Amino acid sequence: MRRWLAGVAALALGLMVTALWLGLDARLPELPAFERVREQWKPSELFLLDRDGVVIQERRVDPRRRRLDWVALADISPALRDAVLASEDRRFVAHSGVDARAVVAAVLQRVSGHGARGASTITMQVASTLDPALRRRGGPRSLPQKTRQMRVAWAIESRWSKPQILEAYLNLVTFAGELQGVGAASHVLFGKAPHGLSTPESLVLAALLRAPNATPAKVVERAEKLGSVDRAELELAAARLASIPARPGLEVALAPHAAARILKARDAGASAVRLASTLDGRLQRFVVDTLTRQLLAVRDQRVQDGAVLVVDNATGEVLAYVGGSGDLSAARHVDAVQARRQAGSALKPFLYALAFDQRLLTPASLLEDAPLEVATPTGLYRPHNYDEQFRGLVSARTALAGSLNVPAVRTLGLVGAEAMVQQLRRLGFAGLVEAGDFYGPSLALGSADVSLWEMVGAYRALATGGIWSPLRLTPGEPLKGSRRVYSTLAAFQVSGILSDRESRSVTFGLENPLATRFWSAVKTGTSKEMRDNWAVGYSRRYTVGVWVGNVTGEPMRNVSGVTGAAPVWLDVMMRLHEGVPSEPPAPPAGLLALDPDIPAGRQRVPFEAREAVAGQRWLLDGAVIGEATELLLWPAASGRHRLSLVAQDGRIVDTVSFVVRGAGPSAPVDD
């Protein structure tokens, strides 16, 4: 019997050698160098890094396999290396790619009826991962495939070192389920790097190589044959197999929408798996938590979604990018930073700034807040204020700060809808593709669709003195494309209005979520039927924009910009300025001057006392000029002046000093 088996084995070995000889003419694929294989390795995840190099987002790009970074052999536990060699290739160091003794033993075991025994060496297994022709097709490899596998293995051994072959194997082999490579296996199963694997853990991983889908009990049984370790330790290590999720979730998911945007914008041929960003990881986490907390607070008012964008004014770098509310949202993959929605009153600052630049208005100009009808191609347009009240004559300052609608429509009538559309395009609002007539008078109240990205970029232009430039999400983006969209004076005037808590109080009161302990300018907006609300504003250093609503377009219930978006804006702004000052911007040259193009007798400065009582009077430069209970229009005169509010008993209630410059050839207009 033994002679017969030996004869069979010799015959099988002879046939194998003959097959190898006859297959020499078959063309083999060009064998890549080891360095090339390592360079071409790509993890199944992309990693988004914050500005300090910390991972803030993982993004799965290969749904078939879970792979992490390539691991050098020196960074793999010696216990795992020994266990793998004991399991897969005991004579790995001695053979030249094909283990003849293992081949003979496999043939003998098969013909003797004791089942099949594998004879593939580690090198042959590496060959099967490099050559597509060697992939299994639903069963064992054919004789021509085995022949080819041996030839490729010999070629690998002639060009690669043994450590390189073992390193490649440990990175290319599948251990369990979708876990390919030692990096993914050690991280997912044991929560550690490969260099930290213990002996029991190493034996369990080695046992998985022959049966990646085996039960924990079967794995322990095989692991016991590979090394002398206490069974209880093996069972403890193998128990981790039961906790492998069918598809492991992302471990770090702070900025999914930012990662998607960066990935979409990068070069098609780029191979980097670590993407740098300008984001601040700690701020990103704070913003995510703050938005989630606010959305939970208003969830009963039919609110599901929100977005926040924070940028640095000086550089345009995005510091926080929260494109959605995650699990709270019915459409979590929609990027609400980029989605366009109606802006509401948040567009008004750009309208008034344009009117100031065109010298049609000054912040002191009076506008009528009264019922208005505007003829349009579809009928009469009748704007109303948010509180359904009218206030008569109001200054442009009060109209903008208090977000009054009727004065805004009147201002658009002065500026022109087409001029406003052109200005918004210069501010980066790319979605306005129609002519001004298409939007009509409702453009003054924000009927155009804009994105939070565009809105924050435009407000940043006000914060930087009227200069617009693109926002940057990655550090490699060039600083280019800047342009002046407003004069320094107009930007200063609007900033002064948006930071004026007292003027804002006509609508919002003195204490509201828009008030900060430092200098800041902010505006809210609410679209028709409360479908969207906004709070966008800036300090000297940062611009913050918040949108709250539903990405499905469903209306909210009794949620405005002040109650929905503003609390998030305030919390984020307060966090940014912990220990960071924000002083008011310095007035530009030429503030508060007489206009040489307007007759002196027709230039007036309004004096108005809030909540004045009977008997109070205005005292200008020591002379009584009128009662304080009524609006007083003072004929402007150049020079320094001191205005006081005097009570009936002669007591000074309040005093302010100001300067009016004489008319010059280039003196701009302001209040």
Helices and strands as residue ranges (DSSP letters): H 2-22, G 23-25, H 34-40, E 45-49, E 55-60, G 73-75, H 78-88, H 100-111, H 122-130, G 132-134, H 143-159, H 162-172, E 174-176, E 179-180, H 182-190, G 194-196, H 199-208, H 216-226, H 231-238, G 239-243, H 256-265, E 274-276, H 281-297, G 299-301, E 305-312, E 318-322, G 326-328, E 340-342, G 344-347, H 348-357, E 366-369, E 374-376, E 379-381, E 392-395, H 396-401, H 405-415, H 417-426, H 436-439, G 440-445, E 449-451, H 452-463, E 467-468, E 483-484, H 488-498, H 501-508, E 521-526, G 528-530, E 532-538, E 542-549, H 566-576, G 600-602, E 604-607, E 617-620, E 623-627, E 632-635, E 639-646, E 652-660
